[in-house]
Amino acid sequence: MPELDLHELFNLDDKVALVTGGSRGIGYMMAQGLLQAGAKVYITARTEEVCRQAAGDLSQYGLCESLPANINDATAREQLISKISEVDGKLDILINNAGTAWGDSYENYAVEAFDKVLQLNVATVFAMTRDFTPLLEKAASEDEPARVISIGSMDGLHIPTVHGVGTYAYTASKAAVHHLTRHLAVELGPRHITVNAIAPGFFPSKMTDQIFEHFGDQIKRNSLLGRVGKPEDIAGLAIFLSSCAGAYIHGTVIPVDGGTIINHRHS
């Protein structure tokens, strides 16, 4: 076995990445990690000013560009593809991170929530992957496959109870993302594109701010490590899956949750 070059093992120089929902939360954390590993990173968000501000902040770590878009819209996806194709001619890494949630009591839970949540969290993950496949294929080879990383959730692996909020559409959507990942792996593996999902636990984000405020202590106790996620936890996994180190990982769902999903305490 040859001596390992650890720098090259995790090096993303000359790689081009797109992170949807990259303006905040774990999308921002992953974008920063990819930038610091050497990649050029595009981030998307629906709001132009928010996306531009985040890209400006991230630019201290490397070449980051803002591409504001409503990725639910086919025309917006075509414009993203056209921009990246024109400038870079390829896409090495697609991170499907953009998502939404809906919480309410069982009795009051709106059926319309399923349409909204499943559209962005599942259907758009499929559409983004399908539509960007030609650009991913241009970057892909047997030795250096292109990567698709979709963000699921630990809530797609177990039923959350610690905060007592009904998130029926969200949990169903994230379980669907996990299975869609496996299905896409069957389709895209022969094209030298790896497809994996990350199932995060609780990380600081706008989506979790209110939950942390009211249930922060319980959430920490429900982790076997006694804490919530840190930026380096999610960034490190994104770098691993995007780099040579993760080139043989395919069709998997990897939890990053401090052991929460195997802990059955509810308070």
N, C-alpha and C positions, 0 to 999 in steps of 0.2 A: 504494500500500500504506500503510495507517495505521501510525502509530508504535506499536511494540510496548511494552506494559506488562509488563516482565519479572516484576514481583511477581505480577500476575494470571496470567501464563502458567504459573507453577508453584504457584499458591495453591490450597490445599485447604480453605479456610474453608467451613463448613457441610456438608462431606462426611462421610459415615459409612462406616467401613471395618471389616471383619472379617478378622483375620489368624489362620489356624489354625496351631497350633504356635508361637504368638507369645511364649512364655515364655522362649525362649533362642535362641542361634544367630542365623542370618540372619533368622528370624521376628521376633526381638526387634529386630534392627537395622532392619528395614523398618518395624516398628511405630513405633519412635522417629522415623524419618524422616517418616512420615505425620503423626505428632503435631506435629512441629516445623513442618510445612507448613500446619498448621491444622485437620487432620481430627480428628474424634472416632473413637477406635479401640477396638474390642473385640478381646480376644485369647482364644484357647482353648488349653487343654492338658488332658491326662488327669488330672493330679494337682491337686487343688483348692488346696492350700497353695502349690505352686510357681506356679500361675497367679495366685493372689492376690498373692503377693510380687512377681512380675514386673510386674503391673499397678500395684502401689503404687510401685515404682521408676520406671516409665515415666510416672507421673502428674506428675512434675516437668516434663515437656515438653508436657503438654496433658491433655485429658480422655480417660483410658484406663480401661476397665472389664474385669474378669475374668469370663469365662464358661466355667468348667471343663466339659469334656464329652469323652466318647468319641465322636468324630464318625463312627466306623465304624458306630455304632448309629443306626438310623432314628429311634427315639424321641428320642434326644439331639439329633439334628438338628432335629426338630420343635420341641423346647423352645427351641433357639437361635433359630429363626425366630420363634416366638411372642414371645420376649423382645424381640428387635430390632423386630419389627412393632409391638408394644405401645408401646414407648418412642419409636421414631423414625419408624416408618411406611414406611421405605425402607432400602435399602442401596446406596450408591454404588460401593463397591469391595469385592470379594471376593478375598482372596489365599489361594490353596490352597497352603499351605507345609508342613503337617504331613506327615512322612514317616518311613520307617524303612529300615534297611539290614541286610544279612546278609553276612558274609565268612567264607569257609572255602576249603580246598583243593578242587580239582576232584573228586578221588576221594571226599572226605567231604561234599561239598555236599549238604545235605538238600533233598529235593524239597519238603518242607513249607515251606521258606523262600519258595518262589514264592507259595504261598497267602497267607502273612503279608504279604510285601512288596508283591505286586501288589494285594492288597485295599486297603491304606491308601494306597499311592502312586498307584494308578490308579483303581480302582473307586470309592473314596471321593471322589476329585477330581471324578469324573463326578457322583456322587450329591449332593455339596455344591453343585455348579454348577446341576444340574437343580432341586434343592429350593429354592434361593435365587433362582431366576430370577424368580418373581413379585415379590419385593422389589426386585430389581435393575431390573425393568421400571418400577416405581413411581418410581425415581430417574432413569430414562433419557429422553433426548430426542435429537433429531437433532443439535442443536448441542452438547449435553453428554451424551455416552453414558455409561452405567454401565460398570464395568470388572471383568473377571475376569482375574487374573494367577495363573498356576500355576507352581510352582517345579519345573523339570526339573533337568538337570545337564549339565555338559560330558561326563560319563560316558555320557550318552545320545546324544552326538554322536561320540564316539570310544571306543575300548577302553582303559581305564586300565591302565598297566603299571608305573608308577614304584614303587608300593608292593608289588607282587607278591602281592596278596591277591585271591582270587577273589570277585567281587561280581556273579555272574551274574544273580541276580534283580533286584538294584538297577539295573544298567545296562539290562536289558530294560524295567524299569518306567519309567525316565526317558525312554527312547526312545518308549515308549507315551504318556507324558504329552505329549511334543512333538507326536505325531501326533493325539492326542485334542484338543489345543489347536486344531489346524487344522480338525478336524471340528466342534468346538463353534463355531468362528468362522463356519462356513457356516450353522449353525443360528441363532446369536444376533445376527449382524450386522444382519439386517433388523429386529431388535427394538431396535436402538440400544444394543447391549451389545458392547463390544470384548472380544476374548479373545486374550491373548498369554501366552507363557511366557518365563521367565528361566532360562538355563542357567548356574548359577554354577560357578566353579572352586573351588579350596580357600579356605575362609574359616575363621577360628577358631570352633570349636563343640565341644560335647560329643561329637558324632559323629566329629570329626576329631582329637580330642586325642591319641589313641594313635598315629595315623598321623603327626601332626606330630612327636611325640616320637621316633619311630624313623626317619622319612624326611623330616624337615623340610628339610634341605639339598637333597636331590634334588628335592623339590617346588618349591622356589624356583628351582632351575636350570632346571626344565622349563617355567617361565613365561618368556615372551620379555621380560617386564618385570622378571624376577628377584625377584619377591616374591609373597606370597599376598594375598588380598583384604582390604580394610579395610572397616569398617562403612559409611563414606560411599560406597563403590563400589556396594554393593547398595542402600543407602537411596536414593541419587540416582536409580538406575534405576527403583525402585519409585515415587518421586515423579513422575518423568517420565511413566511409563506411566499414572499415575493422574490427571494434571493436564491442563489444556488443551493443553499442549505435546505430549502424546502421543495426542490425541483421534483422529488419523487413522492410528494404528498398529494393525493388526488382522491376526490370524492368523500372527503371527511368533514365532520362537524367537530370543531375543537372548542370546548368550554374554556373560558377564562373568567372564573367566578369565585376563586378562593375555596372551592369545594361546597358552595352553597347548594348545588343540586343534589348532593348526596346527604345533606343534613336535613333531618325531618323535624327540627324544632320550629315552632310556628310563632314564637313570641320572644 
